[in-house]
Amino acid sequence: MVGQLVVVECAALAVWFATAGPAWLLVVVAVLALLAVAAAFARRGGRWWYEDLMLRRRLHRRRDRPGARHPVVTRGWPRWPRN
């Protein structure tokens, strides 16, 4: 939740700073800020999308490290390695 508030504040500041420039810059910054805020508040599978992404990455790292227990496929059938 804190990360989302930081994104909203940064987006608001970026739009505010862009008001000093040309109109096309304000439009571009406003669109990018809107996309960033929408991404920050997007949900995926009941979780915030970035939280889901971090959990998936952690799971892949955990699965790929040496000594991880995962099935070994032989002749099309998975079997669990014996330790």
N, CA, C and O atoms as CSV, one atom per row, in Angstrom:
chain,resi,resn,atom,element,x,y,z
A,1,MET,N,N,0.815,-1.192,0.000
A,1,MET,CA,C,0.000,0.000,0.000
A,1,MET,C,C,0.861,1.259,0.000
A,1,MET,O,O,0.514,2.251,-0.641
A,2,VAL,N,N,1.970,1.222,0.709
A,2,VAL,CA,C,2.843,2.388,0.758
A,2,VAL,C,C,3.436,2.658,-0.625
A,2,VAL,O,O,3.545,3.809,-1.048
A,3,GLY,N,N,3.816,1.588,-1.322
A,3,GLY,CA,C,4.364,1.742,-2.664
A,3,GLY,C,C,3.383,2.404,-3.606
A,3,GLY,O,O,3.772,3.201,-4.460
A,4,GLN,N,N,2.119,2.077,-3.454
A,4,GLN,CA,C,1.089,2.682,-4.304
A,4,GLN,C,C,0.955,4.176,-4.013
A,4,GLN,O,O,0.789,4.976,-4.934
A,5,LEU,N,N,1.026,4.549,-2.757
A,5,LEU,CA,C,0.933,5.970,-2.406
A,5,LEU,C,C,2.135,6.739,-2.947
A,5,LEU,O,O,2.002,7.884,-3.379
A,6,VAL,N,N,3.290,6.117,-2.921
A,6,VAL,CA,C,4.484,6.761,-3.475
A,6,VAL,C,C,4.319,6.972,-4.976
A,6,VAL,O,O,4.686,8.025,-5.496
A,7,VAL,N,N,3.772,5.984,-5.676
A,7,VAL,CA,C,3.536,6.114,-7.116
A,7,VAL,C,C,2.568,7.257,-7.397
A,7,VAL,O,O,2.790,8.044,-8.318
A,8,VAL,N,N,1.504,7.357,-6.617
A,8,VAL,CA,C,0.525,8.436,-6.808
A,8,VAL,C,C,1.176,9.798,-6.562
A,8,VAL,O,O,0.959,10.740,-7.325
A,9,GLU,N,N,1.969,9.898,-5.503
A,9,GLU,CA,C,2.628,11.171,-5.212
A,9,GLU,C,C,3.623,11.554,-6.306
A,9,GLU,O,O,3.673,12.713,-6.719
A,10,CYS,N,N,4.404,10.604,-6.770
A,10,CYS,CA,C,5.374,10.883,-7.841
A,10,CYS,C,C,4.662,11.288,-9.133
A,10,CYS,O,O,5.115,12.186,-9.844
A,11,ALA,N,N,3.555,10.626,-9.427
A,11,ALA,CA,C,2.792,10.962,-10.625
A,11,ALA,C,C,2.220,12.376,-10.516
A,11,ALA,O,O,2.255,13.142,-11.478
A,12,ALA,N,N,1.698,12.711,-9.343
A,12,ALA,CA,C,1.140,14.053,-9.150
A,12,ALA,C,C,2.231,15.119,-9.266
A,12,ALA,O,O,2.016,16.171,-9.868
A,13,LEU,N,N,3.392,14.845,-8.691
A,13,LEU,CA,C,4.495,15.803,-8.799
A,13,LEU,C,C,4.962,15.949,-10.243
A,13,LEU,O,O,5.254,17.059,-10.689
A,14,ALA,N,N,5.035,14.854,-10.966
A,14,ALA,CA,C,5.469,14.921,-12.365
A,14,ALA,C,C,4.504,15.758,-13.198
A,14,ALA,O,O,4.929,16.560,-14.030
A,15,VAL,N,N,3.206,15.571,-12.973
A,15,VAL,CA,C,2.208,16.352,-13.712
A,15,VAL,C,C,2.305,17.818,-13.311
A,15,VAL,O,O,2.209,18.707,-14.157
A,16,TRP,N,N,2.492,18.062,-12.043
A,16,TRP,CA,C,2.604,19.446,-11.571
A,16,TRP,C,C,3.823,20.143,-12.178
A,16,TRP,O,O,3.733,21.293,-12.607
A,17,PHE,N,N,4.963,19.445,-12.214
A,17,PHE,CA,C,6.160,20.025,-12.820
A,17,PHE,C,C,5.991,20.223,-14.322
A,17,PHE,O,O,6.544,21.164,-14.892
A,18,ALA,N,N,5.232,19.342,-14.963
A,18,ALA,CA,C,5.038,19.449,-16.411
A,18,ALA,C,C,4.154,20.629,-16.791
A,18,ALA,O,O,4.152,21.041,-17.951
A,19,THR,N,N,3.410,21.181,-15.849
A,19,THR,CA,C,2.556,22.325,-16.161
A,19,THR,C,C,3.382,23.562,-16.522
A,19,THR,O,O,2.870,24.492,-17.146
A,20,ALA,N,N,4.648,23.572,-16.133
A,20,ALA,CA,C,5.507,24.711,-16.451
A,20,ALA,C,C,6.023,24.654,-17.882
A,20,ALA,O,O,6.545,25.644,-18.394
A,21,GLY,N,N,5.880,23.498,-18.529
A,21,GLY,CA,C,6.391,23.333,-19.886
A,21,GLY,C,C,5.295,23.489,-20.927
A,21,GLY,O,O,4.201,23.969,-20.632
A,22,PRO,N,N,5.606,23.078,-22.142
A,22,PRO,CA,C,4.616,23.169,-23.220
A,22,PRO,C,C,3.454,22.196,-22.997
A,22,PRO,O,O,3.558,21.254,-22.211
A,23,ALA,N,N,2.361,22.442,-23.695
A,23,ALA,CA,C,1.142,21.642,-23.509
A,23,ALA,C,C,1.356,20.183,-23.907
A,23,ALA,O,O,0.807,19.286,-23.267
A,24,TRP,N,N,2.151,19.929,-24.964
A,24,TRP,CA,C,2.360,18.541,-25.390
A,24,TRP,C,C,3.095,17.749,-24.306
A,24,TRP,O,O,2.840,16.558,-24.130
A,25,LEU,N,N,4.009,18.408,-23.577
A,25,LEU,CA,C,4.725,17.741,-22.490
A,25,LEU,C,C,3.773,17.390,-21.352
A,25,LEU,O,O,3.861,16.311,-20.767
A,26,LEU,N,N,2.867,18.308,-21.047
A,26,LEU,CA,C,1.874,18.052,-20.009
A,26,LEU,C,C,1.010,16.853,-20.374
A,26,LEU,O,O,0.728,16.014,-19.519
A,27,VAL,N,N,0.587,16.760,-21.629
A,27,VAL,CA,C,-0.244,15.642,-22.076
A,27,VAL,C,C,0.521,14.328,-21.964
A,27,VAL,O,O,-0.015,13.339,-21.463
A,28,VAL,N,N,1.768,14.310,-22.426
A,28,VAL,CA,C,2.577,13.081,-22.368
A,28,VAL,C,C,2.803,12.640,-20.925
A,28,VAL,O,O,2.649,11.463,-20.598
A,29,VAL,N,N,3.168,13.585,-20.067
A,29,VAL,CA,C,3.425,13.257,-18.666
A,29,VAL,C,C,2.142,12.805,-17.978
A,29,VAL,O,O,2.175,11.880,-17.167
A,30,ALA,N,N,1.029,13.432,-18.283
A,30,ALA,CA,C,-0.241,13.045,-17.671
A,30,ALA,C,C,-0.642,11.624,-18.084
A,30,ALA,O,O,-1.116,10.848,-17.255
A,31,VAL,N,N,-0.452,11.289,-19.356
A,31,VAL,CA,C,-0.787,9.933,-19.817
A,31,VAL,C,C,0.114,8.911,-19.140
A,31,VAL,O,O,-0.361,7.879,-18.667
A,32,LEU,N,N,1.417,9.193,-19.090
A,32,LEU,CA,C,2.343,8.268,-18.426
A,32,LEU,C,C,2.037,8.131,-16.935
A,32,LEU,O,O,2.125,7.038,-16.377
A,33,ALA,N,N,1.681,9.230,-16.300
A,33,ALA,CA,C,1.331,9.184,-14.876
A,33,ALA,C,C,0.064,8.362,-14.660
A,33,ALA,O,O,-0.023,7.589,-13.706
A,34,LEU,N,N,-0.914,8.530,-15.543
A,34,LEU,CA,C,-2.145,7.754,-15.429
A,34,LEU,C,C,-1.873,6.261,-15.604
A,34,LEU,O,O,-2.430,5.437,-14.878
A,35,LEU,N,N,-1.024,5.916,-16.560
A,35,LEU,CA,C,-0.668,4.508,-16.761
A,35,LEU,C,C,0.074,3.938,-15.549
A,35,LEU,O,O,-0.172,2.800,-15.149
A,36,ALA,N,N,0.971,4.721,-14.970
A,36,ALA,CA,C,1.713,4.263,-13.797
A,36,ALA,C,C,0.790,4.036,-12.607
A,36,ALA,O,O,0.925,3.044,-11.891
A,37,VAL,N,N,-0.146,4.954,-12.397
A,37,VAL,CA,C,-1.087,4.812,-11.278
A,37,VAL,C,C,-2.020,3.622,-11.519
A,37,VAL,O,O,-2.319,2.870,-10.591
A,38,ALA,N,N,-2.479,3.451,-12.758
A,38,ALA,CA,C,-3.339,2.304,-13.073
A,38,ALA,C,C,-2.591,0.995,-12.856
A,38,ALA,O,O,-3.164,0.030,-12.350
A,39,ALA,N,N,-1.314,0.954,-13.235
A,39,ALA,CA,C,-0.524,-0.258,-13.028
A,39,ALA,C,C,-0.298,-0.523,-11.548
A,39,ALA,O,O,-0.289,-1.676,-11.116
A,40,ALA,N,N,-0.114,0.533,-10.772
A,40,ALA,CA,C,0.121,0.360,-9.336
A,40,ALA,C,C,-1.101,-0.194,-8.626
A,40,ALA,O,O,-0.969,-0.927,-7.646
A,41,PHE,N,N,-2.287,0.147,-9.108
A,41,PHE,CA,C,-3.507,-0.312,-8.452
A,41,PHE,C,C,-4.168,-1.503,-9.161
A,41,PHE,O,O,-5.272,-1.903,-8.793
A,42,ALA,N,N,-3.502,-2.066,-10.168
A,42,ALA,CA,C,-4.062,-3.217,-10.887
A,42,ALA,C,C,-3.991,-4.466,-10.005
A,42,ALA,O,O,-3.076,-4.627,-9.197
A,43,ARG,N,N,-4.974,-5.338,-10.181
A,43,ARG,CA,C,-5.023,-6.583,-9.412
A,43,ARG,C,C,-4.890,-7.752,-10.372
A,43,ARG,O,O,-5.332,-7.689,-11.519
A,44,ARG,N,N,-4.272,-8.823,-9.880
A,44,ARG,CA,C,-4.100,-10.023,-10.683
A,44,ARG,C,C,-4.189,-11.225,-9.757
A,44,ARG,O,O,-3.354,-11.402,-8.870
A,45,GLY,N,N,-5.201,-12.043,-9.969
A,45,GLY,CA,C,-5.371,-13.227,-9.141
A,45,GLY,C,C,-5.609,-12.914,-7.675
A,45,GLY,O,O,-5.190,-13.678,-6.806
A,46,GLY,N,N,-6.274,-11.803,-7.384
A,46,GLY,CA,C,-6.559,-11.446,-5.999
A,46,GLY,C,C,-5.418,-10.734,-5.293
A,46,GLY,O,O,-5.532,-10.414,-4.110
A,47,ARG,N,N,-4.327,-10.482,-5.992
A,47,ARG,CA,C,-3.187,-9.775,-5.408
A,47,ARG,C,C,-2.861,-8.562,-6.272
A,47,ARG,O,O,-3.288,-8.467,-7.422
A,48,TRP,N,N,-2.092,-7.632,-5.692
A,48,TRP,CA,C,-1.585,-6.540,-6.499
A,48,TRP,C,C,-0.646,-7.148,-7.515
A,48,TRP,O,O,0.084,-8.086,-7.192
A,49,TRP,N,N,-0.645,-6.633,-8.749
A,49,TRP,CA,C,0.104,-7.296,-9.824
A,49,TRP,C,C,1.588,-7.358,-9.540
A,49,TRP,O,O,2.234,-8.350,-9.876
A,50,TYR,N,N,2.155,-6.314,-8.922
A,50,TYR,CA,C,3.593,-6.343,-8.653
A,50,TYR,C,C,3.916,-7.322,-7.532
A,50,TYR,O,O,4.994,-7.916,-7.523
A,51,GLU,N,N,2.989,-7.498,-6.578
A,51,GLU,CA,C,3.178,-8.488,-5.528
A,51,GLU,C,C,3.153,-9.892,-6.133
A,51,GLU,O,O,3.956,-10.747,-5.762
A,52,ASP,N,N,2.228,-10.123,-7.064
A,52,ASP,CA,C,2.147,-11.409,-7.744
A,52,ASP,C,C,3.428,-11.667,-8.539
A,52,ASP,O,O,3.938,-12.788,-8.550
A,53,LEU,N,N,3.943,-10.642,-9.198
A,53,LEU,CA,C,5.173,-10.777,-9.974
A,53,LEU,C,C,6.355,-11.141,-9.072
A,53,LEU,O,O,7.153,-12.012,-9.414
A,54,MET,N,N,6.465,-10.475,-7.924
A,54,MET,CA,C,7.565,-10.764,-7.007
A,54,MET,C,C,7.462,-12.181,-6.456
A,54,MET,O,O,8.473,-12.870,-6.325
A,55,LEU,N,N,6.240,-12.622,-6.129
A,55,LEU,CA,C,6.074,-13.978,-5.620
A,55,LEU,C,C,6.432,-15.016,-6.673
A,55,LEU,O,O,7.050,-16.032,-6.354
A,56,ARG,N,N,6.054,-14.774,-7.922
A,56,ARG,CA,C,6.403,-15.706,-8.997
A,56,ARG,C,C,7.909,-15.775,-9.204
A,56,ARG,O,O,8.462,-16.859,-9.393
A,57,ARG,N,N,8.572,-14.631,-9.172
A,57,ARG,CA,C,10.033,-14.616,-9.329
A,57,ARG,C,C,10.710,-15.378,-8.199
A,57,ARG,O,O,11.645,-16.143,-8.433
A,58,ARG,N,N,10.238,-15.169,-6.971
A,58,ARG,CA,C,10.817,-15.864,-5.825
A,58,ARG,C,C,10.613,-17.374,-5.958
A,58,ARG,O,O,11.508,-18.155,-5.634
A,59,LEU,N,N,9.446,-17.776,-6.430
A,59,LEU,CA,C,9.175,-19.191,-6.608
A,59,LEU,C,C,10.088,-19.794,-7.678
A,59,LEU,O,O,10.598,-20.901,-7.505
A,60,HIS,N,N,10.295,-19.076,-8.775
A,60,HIS,CA,C,11.176,-19.583,-9.832
A,60,HIS,C,C,12.614,-19.692,-9.342
A,60,HIS,O,O,13.304,-20.663,-9.651
A,61,ARG,N,N,13.073,-18.693,-8.575
A,61,ARG,CA,C,14.430,-18.756,-8.029
A,61,ARG,C,C,14.574,-19.927,-7.078
A,61,ARG,O,O,15.589,-20.623,-7.077
A,62,ARG,N,N,13.550,-20.134,-6.269
A,62,ARG,CA,C,13.567,-21.220,-5.304
A,62,ARG,C,C,13.578,-22.569,-6.007
A,62,ARG,O,O,14.272,-23.494,-5.586
A,63,ARG,N,N,12.808,-22.671,-7.078
A,63,ARG,CA,C,12.708,-23.918,-7.826
A,63,ARG,C,C,14.004,-24.222,-8.566
A,63,ARG,O,O,14.369,-25.388,-8.719
A,64,ASP,N,N,14.708,-23.177,-9.031
A,64,ASP,CA,C,15.902,-23.368,-9.845
A,64,ASP,C,C,17.185,-23.547,-9.039
A,64,ASP,O,O,18.215,-23.918,-9.603
A,65,ARG,N,N,17.146,-23.295,-7.749
A,65,ARG,CA,C,18.390,-23.404,-6.984
A,65,ARG,C,C,18.768,-24.883,-6.791
A,65,ARG,O,O,17.902,-25.758,-6.811
A,66,PRO,N,N,20.052,-25.148,-6.607
A,66,PRO,CA,C,20.491,-26.535,-6.431
A,66,PRO,C,C,19.860,-27.166,-5.192
A,66,PRO,O,O,19.707,-26.517,-4.157
A,67,GLY,N,N,19.506,-28.413,-5.314
A,67,GLY,CA,C,18.919,-29.131,-4.192
A,67,GLY,C,C,17.425,-28.966,-4.071
A,67,GLY,O,O,16.818,-29.502,-3.143
A,68,ALA,N,N,16.814,-28.234,-4.988
A,68,ALA,CA,C,15.364,-28.059,-4.929
A,68,ALA,C,C,14.694,-29.365,-5.325
A,68,ALA,O,O,15.152,-30.067,-6.227
A,69,ARG,N,N,13.621,-29.675,-4.649
A,69,ARG,CA,C,12.911,-30.921,-4.962
A,69,ARG,C,C,11.881,-30.639,-6.042
A,69,ARG,O,O,10.923,-29.892,-5.837
A,70,HIS,N,N,12.097,-31.245,-7.182
A,70,HIS,CA,C,11.152,-31.125,-8.276
A,70,HIS,C,C,11.183,-32.436,-9.045
A,70,HIS,O,O,12.186,-33.148,-9.007
A,71,PRO,N,N,10.123,-32.760,-9.729
A,71,PRO,CA,C,10.085,-34.048,-10.418
A,71,PRO,C,C,11.065,-34.096,-11.591
A,71,PRO,O,O,11.265,-33.109,-12.299
A,72,VAL,N,N,11.659,-35.253,-11.773
A,72,VAL,CA,C,12.529,-35.494,-12.911
A,72,VAL,C,C,11.713,-36.284,-13.929
A,72,VAL,O,O,11.139,-37.321,-13.599
A,73,VAL,N,N,11.664,-35.798,-15.157
A,73,VAL,CA,C,10.847,-36.456,-16.172
A,73,VAL,C,C,11.703,-37.480,-16.908
A,73,VAL,O,O,12.730,-37.133,-17.493
A,74,THR,N,N,11.278,-38.740,-16.878
A,74,THR,CA,C,11.947,-39.803,-17.631
A,74,THR,C,C,10.891,-40.552,-18.417
A,74,THR,O,O,9.883,-40.992,-17.863
A,75,ARG,N,N,11.122,-40.693,-19.688
A,75,ARG,CA,C,10.199,-41.390,-20.582
A,75,ARG,C,C,8.782,-40.823,-20.500
A,75,ARG,O,O,7.804,-41.561,-20.624
A,76,GLY,N,N,8.680,-39.514,-20.293
A,76,GLY,CA,C,7.380,-38.877,-20.282
A,76,GLY,C,C,6.644,-38.918,-18.959
A,76,GLY,O,O,5.586,-38.303,-18.828
A,77,TRP,N,N,7.180,-39.636,-17.961
A,77,TRP,CA,C,6.517,-39.734,-16.657
A,77,TRP,C,C,7.379,-39.058,-15.602
A,77,TRP,O,O,8.580,-39.319,-15.526
A,78,PRO,N,N,6.788,-38.196,-14.791
A,78,PRO,CA,C,7.602,-37.571,-13.734
A,78,PRO,C,C,7.825,-38.552,-12.592
A,78,PRO,O,O,6.939,-39.331,-12.241
A,79,ARG,N,N,9.010,-38.503,-12.023
A,79,ARG,CA,C,9.303,-39.250,-10.820
A,79,ARG,C,C,10.098,-38.338,-9.895
A,79,ARG,O,O,10.834,-37.467,-10.359
A,80,TRP,N,N,9.952,-38.533,-8.611
A,80,TRP,CA,C,10.653,-37.677,-7.649
A,80,TRP,C,C,12.039,-38.239,-7.412
A,80,TRP,O,O,12.185,-39.448,-7.229
A,81,PRO,N,N,13.082,-37.382,-7.410
A,81,PRO,CA,C,14.438,-37.885,-7.174
A,81,PRO,C,C,14.582,-38.372,-5.744
A,81,PRO,O,O,13.957,-37.841,-4.826
A,82,ARG,N,N,15.401,-39.373,-5.570
A,82,ARG,CA,C,15.653,-39.916,-4.226
A,82,ARG,C,C,16.874,-39.208,-3.641
A,82,ARG,O,O,17.912,-39.086,-4.292
A,83,ASN,N,N,16.729,-38.751,-2.415
A,83,ASN,CA,C,17.855,-38.068,-1.742
A,83,ASN,C,C,18.354,-38.915,-0.619
A,83,ASN,O,O,19.294,-38.528,0.075
